[in-house]
Amino acid sequence: MLPNFYLYFTSCVLLLALSCQVSMGTPVRTPRSLETEKCGQCSDLSRELVKNVRKLLDNENLFGGLNCSEQRVEVNSKTQTVIACEPNTDRNTRCSGQRNTTFSESECLRNIRADLGHYAASLQAYKQADLSSTVQDTKNLLNNCPSTQGDPSSHVADPKLTSGNSVDQRVHLCKVLKGFHLRIITISRAMGYISAGDHRK
């Protein structure tokens, strides 16, 4: 009976010691920074913008008589948002649970702002239809996005949206909106990633 008591007592002591070690070793999460909070708001705004652009692409009044779904996608070629905002977590990193150390938040945000500035200017320049709602949503996202290098007001509109005949402009608008839709999905995911703050752990 006595050996059983010692066995039980030893097990309890080991369990208690292990519990204390685990509780003391658990890192305390630091409060989210102002930049992180802003990215959380931007994540919500970007999701709304995704829906807004999708509605434009499905707008019969805007693309009636034009098979927009068959047009190719044109994205802003002057930015590298997809590459800059890619976590680049390879399989070995995912399996080991290590965080990605190559992600640059500032570079990602710089490309995002450049994209938003470009698309806001381009859609605002298009005069064949009222795109003011989408333009305003894009500017709202741009203005709420954490500040980084680059002046969004310096971006110029896509010249193809203001040149040629109205049919050519509509075709090009379709291509641009399809590209913007893909890019804003990337931006939305990037904002969610930054807001979560996993890359800072």
C-alpha positions as CSV (number, residue, x, y, z in Angstrom):
1,M,0.0,0.0,0.0
2,L,2.8,2.4,0.9
3,P,4.6,2.0,-2.5
4,N,1.3,2.8,-4.2
5,F,1.0,6.0,-2.1
6,Y,4.5,7.1,-3.1
7,L,3.8,6.4,-6.7
8,Y,0.6,8.4,-6.6
9,F,2.3,11.3,-4.7
10,T,5.2,11.4,-7.1
11,S,2.9,11.5,-10.1
12,C,1.0,14.4,-8.6
13,V,4.2,16.3,-7.9
14,L,5.4,15.8,-11.5
15,L,2.1,16.8,-12.9
16,L,2.1,20.0,-10.8
17,A,5.6,20.9,-11.8
18,L,4.8,20.3,-15.5
19,S,1.7,22.5,-15.2
20,C,3.7,25.3,-13.6
21,Q,6.3,25.1,-16.3
22,V,3.8,25.2,-19.1
23,S,1.9,28.2,-17.5
24,M,5.1,30.1,-16.9
25,G,6.4,29.4,-20.5
26,T,3.2,30.6,-22.2
27,P,4.1,34.0,-23.9
28,V,1.9,36.9,-23.2
29,R,0.5,38.5,-26.3
30,T,1.4,42.1,-26.7
31,P,-1.4,44.6,-27.4
32,R,-2.1,45.1,-31.0
33,S,-0.4,48.2,-32.5
34,L,-2.2,51.1,-34.1
35,E,-0.9,49.9,-37.5
36,T,-2.4,46.5,-36.8
37,E,-5.7,48.0,-35.8
38,K,-5.8,50.1,-39.0
39,C,-5.1,47.0,-41.0
40,G,-8.1,45.3,-39.3
41,Q,-10.3,48.1,-40.5
42,C,-8.8,48.0,-43.9
43,S,-9.5,44.3,-44.1
44,D,-13.2,45.0,-43.6
45,L,-13.1,47.8,-46.1
46,S,-11.3,45.7,-48.7
47,R,-13.9,42.9,-48.4
48,E,-16.6,45.4,-49.1
49,L,-14.7,46.7,-52.1
50,V,-14.4,43.2,-53.5
51,K,-18.2,42.9,-53.5
52,N,-18.5,46.4,-55.1
53,V,-16.2,45.6,-58.0
54,R,-17.9,42.2,-58.5
55,K,-21.2,44.0,-58.8
56,L,-19.7,46.3,-61.4
57,L,-18.5,43.3,-63.5
58,D,-22.0,41.8,-63.3
59,N,-23.7,45.1,-64.3
60,E,-25.7,44.6,-67.5
61,N,-26.1,48.4,-68.0
62,L,-22.3,48.8,-68.0
63,F,-21.4,45.8,-70.1
64,G,-24.6,44.9,-71.9
65,G,-23.8,43.5,-75.4
66,L,-20.2,42.9,-74.3
67,N,-19.1,39.4,-73.0
68,C,-16.9,40.7,-70.2
69,S,-16.2,37.2,-68.9
70,E,-14.3,36.4,-72.1
71,Q,-12.1,39.4,-71.9
72,R,-8.6,38.9,-70.5
73,V,-7.5,40.3,-67.2
74,E,-5.3,43.4,-67.0
75,V,-3.7,44.2,-63.6
76,N,-1.5,47.1,-62.7
77,S,1.9,46.1,-64.0
78,K,3.8,48.8,-62.1
79,T,3.4,47.2,-58.7
80,Q,4.4,43.9,-57.2
81,T,1.7,43.5,-54.6
82,V,1.2,39.8,-55.1
83,I,4.9,39.1,-54.5
84,A,5.4,41.7,-51.8
85,C,2.4,40.5,-49.8
86,E,3.0,36.8,-50.2
87,P,3.9,35.2,-46.9
88,N,6.3,32.9,-48.8
89,T,5.9,30.1,-46.3
90,D,7.4,26.9,-47.8
91,R,6.4,23.4,-46.8
92,N,9.2,23.0,-44.3
93,T,8.4,26.2,-42.6
94,R,4.7,25.3,-42.4
95,C,5.5,21.8,-41.0
96,S,7.9,23.2,-38.4
97,G,5.5,25.9,-37.3
98,Q,8.1,28.6,-37.7
99,R,7.0,32.0,-38.8
100,N,8.1,33.5,-42.1
101,T,10.8,36.0,-41.6
102,T,11.0,37.3,-45.2
103,F,7.6,39.1,-45.2
104,S,8.0,42.9,-45.3
105,E,5.0,44.6,-44.0
106,S,6.2,48.1,-45.2
107,E,6.9,46.8,-48.7
108,C,3.5,45.1,-48.9
109,L,1.7,48.2,-47.7
110,R,3.7,50.4,-50.1
111,N,2.6,48.3,-53.1
112,I,-1.0,48.2,-51.8
113,R,-1.1,52.0,-51.6
114,A,0.4,52.3,-55.1
115,D,-2.3,49.9,-56.5
116,L,-5.2,51.7,-54.8
117,G,-3.9,55.1,-56.0
118,H,-3.7,53.7,-59.6
119,Y,-7.1,52.2,-59.6
120,A,-8.8,55.2,-57.9
121,A,-7.3,57.5,-60.6
122,S,-8.2,55.2,-63.4
123,L,-11.8,54.6,-62.5
124,Q,-12.3,58.3,-61.7
125,A,-11.1,59.2,-65.2
126,Y,-13.6,56.9,-66.9
127,K,-16.5,59.1,-68.0
128,Q,-18.8,56.6,-69.8
129,A,-20.5,55.5,-66.6
130,D,-20.8,56.6,-63.0
131,L,-18.2,54.7,-61.0
132,S,-18.1,57.3,-58.2
133,S,-19.2,54.7,-55.5
134,T,-16.3,52.4,-56.3
135,V,-13.9,55.3,-56.6
136,Q,-15.0,56.5,-53.2
137,D,-14.7,53.1,-51.6
138,T,-11.2,52.8,-53.1
139,K,-10.2,56.2,-51.7
140,N,-11.6,55.3,-48.3
141,L,-9.5,52.2,-48.2
142,L,-6.5,54.2,-49.4
143,N,-7.0,56.9,-46.7
144,N,-7.5,54.3,-43.9
145,C,-4.6,52.1,-45.0
146,P,-1.5,52.5,-42.7
147,S,0.7,55.2,-44.0
148,T,3.8,54.1,-45.9
149,Q,6.1,55.6,-48.5
150,G,4.6,56.8,-51.7
151,D,2.2,59.6,-52.6
152,P,-1.1,58.1,-54.0
153,S,-2.0,61.5,-55.5
154,S,0.9,61.1,-57.9
155,H,-0.7,58.2,-59.7
156,V,-2.1,58.8,-63.2
157,A,-5.1,57.1,-64.8
158,D,-4.8,54.3,-67.3
159,P,-4.8,56.2,-70.6
160,K,-6.8,53.5,-72.5
161,L,-9.8,54.3,-70.3
162,T,-9.9,57.8,-71.8
163,S,-8.8,57.3,-75.4
164,G,-10.4,55.6,-78.4
165,N,-14.1,55.1,-79.0
166,S,-16.6,54.2,-76.3
167,V,-16.7,50.5,-77.2
168,D,-12.9,50.3,-76.8
169,Q,-13.1,52.1,-73.5
170,R,-15.8,49.7,-72.2
171,V,-13.8,46.7,-73.3
172,H,-10.7,48.1,-71.5
173,L,-12.8,49.0,-68.4
174,C,-13.9,45.3,-68.2
175,K,-10.3,44.2,-68.3
176,V,-9.2,46.7,-65.7
177,L,-12.1,45.8,-63.4
178,K,-11.3,42.1,-63.7
179,G,-7.7,42.9,-62.7
180,F,-8.8,45.2,-59.9
181,H,-11.1,42.5,-58.6
182,L,-8.2,40.0,-58.4
183,R,-5.8,42.6,-56.9
184,I,-8.3,43.7,-54.2
185,I,-8.8,40.1,-53.2
186,T,-5.0,39.9,-52.7
187,I,-5.1,43.2,-50.8
188,S,-7.9,41.9,-48.6
189,R,-6.0,38.8,-47.7
190,A,-2.8,40.8,-47.0
191,M,-4.7,43.1,-44.7
192,G,-6.1,40.2,-42.8
193,Y,-2.7,38.6,-42.5
194,I,-1.1,41.9,-41.2
195,S,-4.0,42.5,-38.8
196,A,-3.6,39.0,-37.3
197,G,0.0,40.0,-36.5
198,D,1.4,36.5,-37.0
199,H,4.5,37.8,-38.8
200,R,5.5,39.8,-35.8
201,K,5.6,36.9,-33.3
